[in-house]
Amino acid sequence: MSSPVNETLIREVIQEVLGKLDHGKPRHANTTSVAPTTPQNVSYTPPSCGVASPKAGKHGVFDTAAQACEAAHEGFLQLQKKGIEARRQVERIVKTMCEDRANEWGKIELEESKIGRLDHKIGKLQIIGLVPGVDWIRPDGRSGDHGITLEEYTPFGVVGAITPSTHSIPTLAGNIVNIVAAGNAVVFNAHPSASRCAAMAVREFNKAIEHETGIQNLVSIIQEPTLDSFKELCAHEAVRLLCVTGGPGVVKAAMQTGKRAICAGPGNPPVLVDDTACLKRAAESIIQGAAFDNNLLCIGEKEVFALDNIASDLMGAMEKAGAIRLNPSQLDQLTKAAFTFTEGQGAGCPHPVVNKDLIGKDVSVLAKAAGLNVPDGTQLLFAETDASHPFVEEEQMMPFIPVVRVGSVEEGIAQSLRAEHQYKHTSIIHSHDVNHMTAMARALDTTLFIKNGPCMAGLGLGGEGYLSFSIATPTGEGVTNPKTFTRVRRCVMVDNLRIY
């Protein structure tokens, strides 16, 4: 049996999560993991009575976590019988549907969540094809004097997944590709602010999967996610692994459940620009990354540190590239609208809390709060601030970015490290000095480190690599892929089967 779930902890933390967007929480969470006590190779047998039949739902959408987990377990058993080719079919179905229905589903998600930009909601669905699938998983064989060894990547069974409101359908779809490619089934508990569009996508995926493979409920979801459904999902015996994409609150709760958890937590990515950089390219990249989906990406540029001798030129280049600079009065008005201040715990100073009503909103909304009008098509606002400004300290997820002057590269790296809060998520540098790049990479030690490009280049969009919407920084797995959701199993033949 798994360790009992700490219901008090989960209720305290997740009540906060359900009450507001994940990224509006206090920054630092205790993420000490608890080792699972349930053996991962013990098969799960659904109870024969006392639990509602999985047939109570339809096409993967269920009223309770118990129903969804039972159904997903049955889907996993069906997938096992169908084999690897069925995994390929599911991968193709999800990627094709996301591309074909990107316009429709992007509109549906934006209408429900009311955050971000429609063109980028659509774009995030159109690129699901870049998520790695079945071909990513290859066995590792080795041969020696004493025989051969084969290591295979095998599934856990049922994965419980938590998705954010910022990228609901894209995260769900990318997780399905990775998780099913590894041979698992998956149960989702979506963020309440984007749960209807998630359930809609799951229903459509399952219709196609059942039609083409005969497998039912391989992907399941709780129709109306709640604190209790999250708790039940984490505690259910069929769920062998958790995948959580969200803020520090939900990450902390998942890591206290006694189950192994792959957690994609918050980020506050800094940008450092030195005096060897191409300022035109740096300005355009900063705008492109910070403005994407109104800065909802956890990898998105959140604050800029620029050497003092080029800071004015950089800000001029940003204005030429279309960003609008706020004066001190306008910045003050926007700051008052974007944050409320409460006493920090033990800090002795006010702690800023992001106004969730401005998160992911268009530039025109922020400009109005700052007391100005901006031309149609403006993608980003910026202003010069000091290093202690709330827009520097907090992962604010708005199409605004602060620019801070620093006297040296060493100071810029130190300020970047401070602003990143050691999430070890993402950092960016614009420089042609390899020593500066190396120093920042070593100091921040982030999962993604982008040089001379926008943040999206870290996920294969303009740079080399592959895509995932779940970047597991608190638990260390990094950019998730199918291998992330597997167990490594070793098969050894002693003194035989070697060719020579």
C-alpha positions in Angstrom: 0.0 0.0 0.0 1.2 3.6 -0.6 1.9 5.9 2.2 -1.3 7.6 3.4 -1.9 11.0 1.7 -1.4 14.0 4.0 -4.9 15.4 3.5 -4.3 18.4 5.6 -1.3 19.5 3.6 -3.0 18.9 0.3 -6.2 20.8 1.4 -4.1 23.8 2.6 -2.0 24.0 -0.5 -4.4 23.0 -3.2 -7.2 25.2 -1.9 -4.9 28.1 -2.7 -4.2 26.6 -6.1 -7.9 26.2 -7.0 -8.6 29.8 -5.8 -6.2 31.4 -8.2 -3.8 30.7 -11.0 -0.8 28.6 -10.1 1.7 31.3 -10.8 0.2 33.7 -8.2 1.7 31.8 -5.2 4.5 32.6 -2.9 7.8 31.7 -4.6 9.5 29.1 -2.4 8.1 25.7 -1.7 9.4 22.9 0.4 9.9 20.3 -2.3 11.4 17.5 -0.2 10.3 14.3 -2.0 8.9 11.2 -0.2 10.0 7.9 -1.6 7.1 5.7 -2.8 6.4 2.7 -0.7 4.2 0.9 -3.3 6.3 -1.5 -5.3 6.1 -0.3 -8.9 6.1 -3.8 -10.4 3.0 -5.0 -8.5 0.0 -5.4 -10.8 -3.2 -3.6 -9.9 -6.5 -5.4 -9.8 -9.6 -3.3 -9.9 -12.1 -4.0 -7.1 -15.0 -6.1 -8.0 -17.5 -4.1 -6.0 -18.0 -0.9 -4.2 -16.7 1.3 -7.1 -18.8 2.7 -9.9 -18.2 1.0 -13.2 -15.9 2.8 -15.7 -18.8 2.6 -18.1 -20.4 5.4 -16.1 -18.4 7.8 -18.2 -18.2 8.1 -22.0 -15.1 8.6 -24.2 -12.8 9.1 -21.2 -14.7 11.8 -19.3 -15.8 10.8 -15.8 -17.5 12.2 -12.8 -15.0 10.9 -10.2 -11.3 10.2 -10.0 -12.1 6.6 -9.0 -14.0 6.0 -12.2 -11.4 7.7 -14.3 -8.5 5.7 -12.8 -10.4 2.4 -13.1 -11.1 3.1 -16.8 -7.6 4.2 -17.5 -6.3 0.9 -16.0 -8.5 -1.0 -18.3 -7.2 1.1 -21.2 -3.6 0.3 -20.1 -4.3 -3.4 -20.2 -5.8 -3.0 -23.7 -2.8 -1.1 -24.9 -0.5 -3.8 -23.6 -2.3 -6.4 -25.7 -2.3 -4.2 -28.8 1.4 -3.6 -28.7 3.8 -0.9 -29.9 2.0 -0.3 -33.2 -1.1 0.9 -31.2 1.1 3.4 -29.4 2.2 4.7 -32.8 -1.4 5.0 -33.9 -2.3 7.1 -30.7 0.7 9.3 -31.3 -0.3 10.0 -34.9 -4.0 10.6 -33.9 -3.1 13.2 -31.2 -0.6 15.1 -33.4 -2.9 15.1 -36.4 -6.0 16.2 -34.5 -4.1 19.0 -32.8 -2.9 20.3 -36.2 -6.2 19.9 -37.9 -8.3 21.4 -35.1 -5.8 24.1 -33.9 -8.0 27.0 -35.0 -11.1 25.6 -33.4 -9.5 24.4 -30.2 -7.4 27.5 -29.7 -10.5 29.6 -29.8 -12.3 27.3 -27.3 -9.4 27.4 -24.9 -9.0 31.2 -25.1 -12.8 31.7 -24.5 -12.6 29.6 -21.4 -9.3 30.6 -19.8 -9.5 34.3 -21.0 -5.7 34.6 -21.0 -3.2 34.7 -23.8 -3.4 35.4 -27.5 -5.5 33.5 -30.0 -2.7 33.3 -32.7 -0.4 31.8 -30.1 -3.0 29.4 -28.7 -3.4 28.1 -32.2 0.4 28.0 -32.8 1.0 25.9 -29.7 -1.4 23.3 -31.0 0.1 23.3 -34.5 3.5 22.3 -33.1 2.5 19.2 -31.1 4.1 17.3 -34.0 7.5 18.3 -32.5 6.8 16.3 -29.3 8.9 13.0 -29.4 7.0 9.8 -29.5 7.5 6.0 -29.8 10.7 6.2 -31.8 12.4 7.9 -28.9 12.3 4.7 -26.9 15.0 2.2 -27.9 16.4 -0.6 -25.9 20.1 -0.6 -24.9 22.0 -3.8 -25.5 25.6 -4.7 -24.6 27.7 -7.8 -25.1 30.8 -9.1 -23.2 32.8 -12.1 -22.2 30.0 -13.3 -19.9 27.0 -13.0 -22.2 24.6 -10.3 -23.2 22.4 -7.7 -21.3 19.3 -6.0 -22.6 17.8 -2.9 -20.9 14.3 -2.0 -22.0 12.2 1.1 -21.2 8.9 -0.2 -19.9 5.7 1.5 -18.7 4.6 2.2 -15.2 0.9 1.6 -16.0 -1.4 4.6 -15.2 0.0 8.1 -14.9 -1.9 10.8 -13.1 -1.3 14.2 -14.7 -2.1 17.7 -13.6 -2.3 20.4 -16.2 -2.2 24.2 -16.0 -4.6 26.9 -17.3 -1.9 28.6 -19.2 -1.5 25.9 -21.9 -4.3 23.4 -21.1 -4.9 21.5 -24.4 -1.2 21.7 -25.6 0.1 20.4 -22.3 -2.5 17.7 -22.2 -1.8 16.7 -25.8 2.0 16.7 -25.4 1.7 14.6 -22.2 -0.5 12.1 -24.0 2.1 11.7 -26.8 5.0 11.2 -24.3 3.0 9.0 -21.8 1.3 6.7 -24.3 4.5 6.4 -26.4 6.0 4.9 -23.2 3.2 2.4 -23.0 1.1 4.0 -20.2 -2.4 5.2 -19.9 -3.1 8.6 -18.3 -5.7 10.3 -16.1 -5.9 14.1 -16.1 -7.0 16.5 -13.4 -7.0 19.8 -15.3 -6.8 23.3 -13.8 -10.4 24.4 -13.1 -10.0 27.5 -15.2 -9.4 25.5 -18.3 -11.1 22.1 -17.5 -13.9 22.2 -20.0 -11.6 22.6 -23.0 -9.4 19.8 -21.6 -12.4 17.5 -21.2 -13.5 18.3 -24.8 -10.1 17.4 -26.2 -9.9 14.1 -24.2 -13.4 13.2 -25.5 -12.4 13.8 -29.1 -9.0 12.0 -28.7 -10.7 8.9 -27.2 -13.3 8.8 -30.0 -10.6 8.6 -32.6 -8.4 6.2 -30.6 -11.3 3.8 -30.0 -12.3 4.0 -33.7 -8.8 3.2 -35.0 -7.4 0.9 -32.3 -10.4 -0.4 -30.4 -8.9 0.8 -27.1 -11.3 2.6 -24.7 -10.5 5.2 -22.2 -6.8 5.1 -22.7 -6.9 8.8 -21.8 -9.2 9.7 -19.0 -10.2 13.0 -17.2 -12.3 14.2 -14.3 -15.0 16.4 -15.8 -15.2 18.8 -12.9 -11.8 18.8 -11.1 -11.7 19.7 -7.4 -9.5 19.5 -4.4 -11.0 16.1 -3.6 -10.6 14.8 -7.1 -6.9 15.8 -7.0 -6.5 14.0 -3.7 -8.3 10.9 -4.9 -6.2 10.8 -8.1 -3.0 11.0 -6.2 -4.0 8.3 -3.7 -5.6 5.8 -6.2 -3.8 2.5 -6.2 -3.9 2.2 -10.0 -1.8 5.5 -10.4 1.8 4.6 -10.3 3.4 7.9 -11.3 2.4 11.6 -11.2 3.2 14.3 -13.8 2.4 17.8 -12.4 2.7 21.0 -14.5 1.9 24.0 -12.4 3.0 26.3 -9.6 4.9 25.7 -6.3 1.7 24.9 -4.4 0.5 22.0 -6.5 4.1 20.8 -6.9 4.6 20.7 -3.2 1.3 18.8 -2.7 2.2 16.2 -5.3 5.6 15.6 -3.9 4.1 14.8 -0.4 1.7 12.1 -1.7 4.1 9.2 -1.4 4.0 8.6 -5.1 6.9 9.3 -7.5 6.2 12.7 -9.0 7.6 14.3 -12.1 7.1 18.0 -11.4 7.2 21.0 -13.8 7.2 24.0 -11.6 7.5 27.8 -11.9 10.2 29.8 -13.5 11.3 33.5 -13.6 13.8 33.5 -16.5 16.4 36.3 -16.6 18.1 37.7 -19.7 21.6 39.1 -19.6 22.8 41.4 -22.4 26.5 42.3 -22.6 28.4 44.8 -24.7 29.5 42.2 -27.3 25.9 41.3 -28.3 24.1 42.2 -31.4 21.6 44.6 -29.9 19.2 44.5 -32.7 19.0 40.7 -32.5 18.8 40.8 -28.7 15.9 43.4 -28.8 13.9 41.4 -31.4 14.5 38.1 -29.5 13.4 39.6 -26.2 10.2 40.9 -27.7 9.5 37.7 -29.5 9.9 35.6 -26.4 8.4 37.9 -23.7 5.4 38.7 -25.9 4.6 35.1 -26.9 1.0 34.2 -25.7 1.2 37.4 -23.6 4.2 36.0 -21.6 2.4 32.9 -20.3 5.3 30.6 -21.1 7.2 29.5 -18.0 10.4 29.7 -20.2 9.5 33.2 -21.3 11.8 36.2 -20.7 10.7 37.9 -17.5 13.4 40.4 -16.7 16.5 41.9 -18.5 19.8 42.8 -17.1 21.9 45.0 -19.4 25.4 46.3 -19.1 25.2 50.0 -18.3 27.2 51.1 -21.4 24.7 49.5 -23.8 21.5 49.6 -21.8 20.2 52.8 -23.4 21.0 51.5 -26.9 19.3 48.2 -26.1 16.1 50.0 -25.0 16.3 52.1 -28.1 16.5 49.0 -30.2 13.5 47.6 -28.4 11.5 50.7 -29.3 12.6 50.4 -32.9 11.4 46.8 -32.9 7.9 47.9 -31.8 8.0 47.7 -28.0 6.5 50.6 -26.0 8.6 52.2 -23.2 6.8 53.4 -20.1 8.0 56.5 -18.2 8.4 56.4 -14.4 4.8 57.6 -13.8 3.3 55.1 -16.1 5.4 52.3 -14.6 4.2 53.3 -11.1 0.6 53.1 -12.2 1.1 49.7 -13.8 2.9 48.4 -10.8 0.0 49.4 -8.5 -2.4 47.7 -10.8 -0.4 44.6 -11.2 0.5 43.8 -7.6 -0.9 43.9 -4.1 1.4 43.9 -1.1 1.1 41.9 2.1 3.6 41.4 4.9 6.1 38.7 3.9 6.6 35.8 6.3 9.7 36.6 8.3 11.0 39.0 5.7 10.0 42.2 7.5 8.9 43.8 4.2 5.9 43.7 1.9 5.6 40.7 -0.3 4.1 41.4 -3.8 1.3 39.2 -5.0 0.4 39.3 -8.7 -3.0 40.5 -9.7 -4.4 37.5 -11.5 -6.9 39.7 -13.4 -3.9 41.0 -15.5 -2.1 37.7 -16.0 -2.0 36.8 -19.7 -4.0 39.9 -20.8 -3.3 41.8 -23.9 -0.9 44.8 -24.1 -3.8 47.2 -24.5 -5.2 46.1 -21.1 -1.8 46.7 -19.3 -1.4 50.0 -21.2 -4.8 51.2 -20.0 -3.8 50.4 -16.4 -0.6 52.4 -17.0 -2.6 55.4 -18.2 -1.8 55.3 -22.0 -3.0 54.1 -25.3 -0.8 52.0 -27.6 -1.1 51.3 -31.3 -2.8 48.2 -32.5 -0.4 45.3 -32.8 1.9 46.4 -30.0 3.3 43.2 -28.5 5.3 44.3 -25.4 5.7 47.1 -22.9 8.9 47.7 -21.0 10.5 50.1 -18.6 13.7 50.7 -16.8 13.6 49.5 -13.1 16.0 48.6 -10.3 16.8 45.0 -9.4 14.4 44.9 -6.5 11.3 45.9 -8.4 8.3 43.6 -8.1 8.3 43.0 -11.9 11.9 41.6 -11.5 11.2 39.6 -8.4 7.9 37.9 -9.4 7.0 35.6 -12.3 4.3 38.0 -13.4 3.3 36.5 -16.8 2.2 39.7 -18.5 3.4 41.3 -21.8 5.7 43.7 -19.9 9.4 43.3 -19.1 11.7 45.3 -16.8 15.2 46.3 -17.9 17.8 46.7 -15.2 21.3 48.4 -15.6 24.3 46.5 -14.2 27.9 47.6 -14.0 29.5 44.4 -15.1 28.9 40.9 -16.4 29.7 39.6 -12.9 27.0 41.8 -11.4 24.5 40.8 -14.2 25.1 37.1 -13.5 24.7 37.7 -9.7 21.4 39.6 -10.2 20.2 37.0 -12.7 20.8 34.3 -10.2 19.0 36.2 -7.5 16.0 36.9 -9.8 15.8 33.3 -10.9 15.3 32.2 -7.3 17.3 29.0 -8.0 14.3 27.4 -9.7 16.9 26.1 -12.2 14.4 26.5 -14.9 15.5 28.8 -17.8 18.0 31.6 -18.4 19.1 33.5 -21.5 22.2 35.4 -22.6 22.9 37.7 -25.5 26.7 37.8 -26.0 29.4 36.9 -28.4 31.9 36.2 -25.5 32.2 32.5 -24.8 33.6 33.2 -21.4 30.5 35.2 -20.4 28.2 32.4 -21.7 30.1 29.8 -19.8 30.2 31.8 -16.5 26.4 32.4 -16.6 25.7 28.8 -17.6 27.7 27.5 -14.6 26.4 30.0 -12.1 22.6 29.6 -12.9 22.7 25.9 -13.7 19.3 26.1 -15.4 17.6 23.3 -17.3 17.3 25.5 -20.4 20.1 28.0 -21.3 19.6 29.9 -24.5 22.3 31.9 -26.2 21.5 34.7 -28.7 17.9 33.7 -29.4 14.3 33.9 -27.9 13.2 31.5 -25.2 11.3 29.3 -27.6 14.6 28.2 -29.2 15.2 26.2 -26.0 12.4 23.9 -27.1 13.3 23.4 -30.7 11.5 26.4 -32.1 14.2 28.3 -33.9 16.9 26.2 -32.2 17.7 22.5 -32.3 15.9 20.1 -29.9 12.5 18.7 -29.2 9.3 20.1 -27.7 7.6 19.5 -24.4 5.2 21.7 -22.4 6.3 20.0 -19.1 9.8 20.9 -18.0 10.5 19.1 -14.7 12.8 21.4 -12.8 12.0 20.7 -9.1 12.4 17.0 -9.5 15.2 17.2 -12.0 14.0 15.3 -15.1 14.3 18.4 -17.3 12.5 18.6 -20.6 10.1 15.6 -20.5 10.1 12.9 -23.2 8.8 9.4 -23.5 11.7 7.9 -21.5 10.7 10.1 -18.6 7.6 8.0 -18.1 9.3 4.6 -18.2 11.0 2.1 -15.9 14.4 0.7 -16.9 14.3 -3.1 -16.7 17.4 -5.3 -17.3 17.4 -8.8 -18.8 20.7 -10.8 -18.6 21.8 -13.9 -20.4 24.9 -15.4 -18.8 27.7 -16.8 -21.0 25.4 -17.3 -24.0 23.9 -15.7 -27.1 27.1 -13.9 -28.0 28.1 -14.2 -31.6 31.8 -14.1 -30.8 
